[in-house]
Amino acid sequence: MLRNGPENPCSPGSKKLVKANPLKHAGLLKKKEIFVGNLPQDIKEEEIAFLFKDFGIKSLKKHSNHFKSFAFLELISPEAAERAVRLFNGYLVKGRPMSIAFMENRRTYEGLKTSHQMPDLEEIPAEEYGVTNGAIHIAPVNKRIFYAVPMEMRSSFLFHVLSGCFGDAKWLRSVVDVAGEVGLLVTDTFPLMPYFWAIVLNEESYKSMEKLFTTLAEAESSLPFLAKEEVQRGSRCLGQCDIGDEGSAWNRCWVLDPVGDLAVVFFVDFGRCTTLPLNSLRKLDEERFWEICPLAQPFMLEEGVFPPQVIRRQILEGTLKGPTPWEPHILRFAVKTG
């Protein structure tokens, strides 16, 4: 069962259709334009826009024929394009690994494109979008599809982050102790995949949330912003995390990679990677800010995949079915029906 949750720092925003911008030039392409291949034939432009929403889309055009679907995207900067290629090449969409590369050859591009002016993005029918009669539904899983574990959930990645933030990775072993019927507050999902991050709603997590957010709120205004040269891989910082219609909230993050004037960070309490301006990060290196373990942990739906829209700050009620065989810290979750 999926329903709206109480007031909380994690929030889904109501998403509007995105109107694509026309291409602004027909000359040599810069490295901020990418080619996305091996897409499912039935994928909608809005679904592609959602997948790449964090990279700053300036224009998007999908092409398809009887054999294949592909798309061309112009992103906000060469750094955003580089990150999209690095993080999303091979990412599974409806069971197909995307193939992403820079568009640097004008002849190849001109031979494929059909229009200089992009049409409005296609609207996804309600039954495909995952919304029926105002309720969000989880689509059934095709059992033949193998879903690759997202980078943010892999034990190798989390071990590195946890060791850098908390000095050890004991949290990876402790998360499997949760069992039975639970309520989960969703902090982030992976569209068209069964994986998600959530906070287990129990007395311990409520106390941890209250203590952590109170401490951060009291200290935020007095913490200095980091100089550009201070932001390095492994820096423990305070950054503004998007929480939906309410705007953003300051939360703990760890720098994965500085790219130009931006930094790719991982919000440890939400399980979310995003890009922030270097000059927006505050110093958060005192141990008192890292005494509380991460609030959210990774889960996988026993049945179903998530719809394309963001459903942060929703509550899932159901039963934990034990760890997944390939990543034991990821727990299988069966949604309560009826």
N, C-alpha and C positions, 0 to 999 in steps of 0.2 A: 504494500500500500504506500502511496506517495502523497504527501500532503505538505502544506506550507508549514514552516517552522516558526519558532518564537524569534523575537528580535535578537540578532546575533551578528558578529563581525563578518559573516560570510553571506553574500546576497546574490541572487540571480537578477539580472536586469531584463526587462521585457525588450526583446530584440526586434527592431524594425527592419524592413527590407532595405537593402543597400543599393543605391543607384550608382552604377559604374560610371567613371569619367571617361571621356573619349581619349584616344591616343593623341598625344600632343606633338609628335614628330614622326617622320618617316625616314629619318636618317639613320646613321650608325647607332646601334643600341648600346646603352651603357650597361654596366654589370649589375644594375639594380632591377633588370628585367630577367625573368626566369621562365623556363619551359617546364610544365608539369605533365608527364606522360603516364601511360598505363592506368588511366582512371577508369572506374566502372562506367559502362555505357549509359546507365540511367542516372548518373550523378547530376545534380542541379548546380547552376552557377552559385546560388546562395549557399549551398553546402560547401563549395570550394572556398567561397569568401569567408565562411565561418572557420574553416580549418586554418586559414592564413590570417585571421583577424589581428593577431598580435604582432604581425610584421609590417603593418601599415600599408594597406592596399591602395594604390592610386588608380589602377585600372585592371580590369580582368576580362578575358574573353575565352569562352569555352568553344571547342570545335568537336564534332563527332561525325562518324560515318557508320557504315554497317560493321566495321571491324574494330574500331578503337575510338576512345575519347581522350582529348588532351586539352590543355589550357595554357594561355600566356598571361603572366601577371607582371605588372610594373609595381614594385614596392617602393617604400618611401625613401630608401637610401641603399647604396651598395652594401653597407654593413648589414642591413636587414635581409637583403638578398643572400648574402654569404651565410648568415645564420639559418635562413630557411633551407638552403641547400644542405648545410651540414646536419641539421636536426631532423629534417623531414624526408630526405632521400631514403627510400625503402620503407617508409611509414605505411602500415596497412590501412586501406580504406575499403570497407566491405570485402575484406579478404584478399585485396590486390595490393602489392607493394608499389607505391608511387615512385616514379623515376623523375628526379628533379635535377635540372642543370641550368647554367647561365645561358641566356640568349645573346650570343655575340656575333652571329653571322646574319647579316641583313638579308642575304639572298634566300637562306633557308626560311627566315621569318616571312618575307614577302611572298614566297611560294605557297605558304600555308594559310595566311590570313585572308579573310574574305571581305572585310569591311574596315574603313578607317573610323567609323563611328560605332561605338558599342551600344547595343540595345539595353533596356532595363533588364535587371536580373529577373530570372524566372521565379515566380512564386511557387513554393512547394505546396501541394495539396495537403489538407489537414491530416489525412490518414497517413501520408508519408512523413509528415513533419513530427509525428508523435503526439499530436494534440487532438483529442476527440471530446466534444461536449465540455470543454474547459478543463479537462483533466489530462495530465501528462502520463503517457503509457510507455512501457518498455517493450521494444519489439522483440519477437522471439529470435533465438540464436539459430543459425544454420550450423548444425553439429559438425559438418564437414570442414568448416572454416577454422583454421588455427590462427589465433590472435597473438601477435608478438607482444611481449611485455614492454610497455612504454619505458623509455630511458629513466624517467623520474621514479620508477618503481623497482628498478633492478637492484639487487642487493649490492652489487659492485659499486654502483653509483651512490647509494644511500650510505654504505660503509664509509666512503670517502667524505661525504658531507657531514655525517654524524661525528666522525673522528675529528674533523676540522672545527665543528661547532661546539661539541660537548666533551671532547677528549677521549671518547670511547663510543662503541656501537652496540652497547648492551640493549638499547631500545629495540634493535632488530629481533632479539630473542624474546623480549618481554611482550611484544604485541600479540604473539600467538596464544597468550594465556586467556584472552577473552573468548567466551563460548556461550552457546545457548541463544535465547531470544533477546534481541537488542533493538534499540532505536539508533539510527545513524544520521547525523547531520552532515549532509553532502557539502564538501568544500570545493571540489573540482571533479569534472568528468572528462572522459575522452570520447568525443562524438563517434557514434557508430561502432563503439567498442564496449566490452563489458567491464572495463577497469574504471575505478574511481577512488577518490580520497574522501575520507569522512572522519568525523569525530564521534566516538562512542559516547552516547548520552547516559552518563551515570554520575553519581555524586562526586566521584574523584575528578572527572573531567570538568564538571561545573566549577569546582574549587580551583582547579588549575587555570581555567579560562579567566575567572574573576581575578585571581592573583596576578597572572601575566599581563592582562590588558590594563589593569589598574597601575601596575608598575611602569609599563611603557607609556601610558598616558601622562603620568606624573613627571616622567623624566624627559619626554620627547622635546619640549621647548628648550631645555637646557643642554641638550646634546649637540656638539658642533657638527657642521657638515664636513665631509671629507674633501680634501683637495684632490684634483684629478689624478695626480701621481700616487696618492695614497690608496686608490682603489685597485687592488690586485686580486688575482685569483686566490680564493681562500679567505678574503676579508669578511669579517663578521660585521653586519651592518643593520641599520634600521631603514626600511624603505616603505613607500606607500603602495599598498596592495589594493587593486581594484576589487570592491566588494559589491558592485552592482549599482542600482539606482541611487543608493545612499552616497555614492562617490568612492572614497578610498579611506583606508585606515593604516596607520603606521604599524608595521609588524617586523619580526625578526627575519632576516634573510642572509644568504651566503652567496658570495660572488663566484659564479662559475667561470666567467670570461669577460674581460673588458674588450669592447670592440669600438674603436674610435671614441666618440663622445658618449657612448652608451655602455651599459653593463648588463649582461645576462645574469639574472639572479634566481635563486631558488628560495621560495618562502617555506620555511621548514614547518610552520604550523598549518599550512594549507595544502602542501604537496604540489605547489604550482611553480613552474618556470615562467619568467616574463622578462621583458627588457625595460630598463629604467635609465634616465639620464644620469651620467656620472655625478653631476653636481646636485642631485636630489638625495643622495645617500648620506645618512648620519652615522657617526661612529658609535658602535655598540659592542665594545670589546670587554666590558666589565663582566666578571664571572657571575654576578648576581642576576644578570639578564638571561643567563643560560642554565640556571638551576632546574628549571622546569623542562621536562622532556617534550618532544614535539606533540602537539595536540591531535593532529590528524594522522591516520595510518592508511595504508593501501588495502583495497578490497577488490574482489572480482564477483560479478553477478553469476550465480549458478545457472540462471536462465535469463536470456535477453541481452540486448545492447542498449546503450543510451541514445536518445534522439539527438538530432544536430544542435538543437538550441541549448543554451546554458541553463542548468537547473540547480545552480548553487543555492544553498540555504533552504533546500527542501529536506524533509525528514523521511527516510526509508525505514520501515518497520519490517522485521523478519528474523530469520534464524541463521546463525553462523554454522557452516558445514565443515569446518576444518581448513587446513592450509592447502594451497595449490601444490601439485607435485613438483613444479619446476622452480618456484620461488616460495619457500615455506613461510616467509613473513607476510605473504599476501593471503588473506583469508577469503574463502568462498562464502558468498552471502545469498540466501534464498529469500526473495521478497515475499512478504505476507500477502496473500490474495484474499479477496472477499471483504 
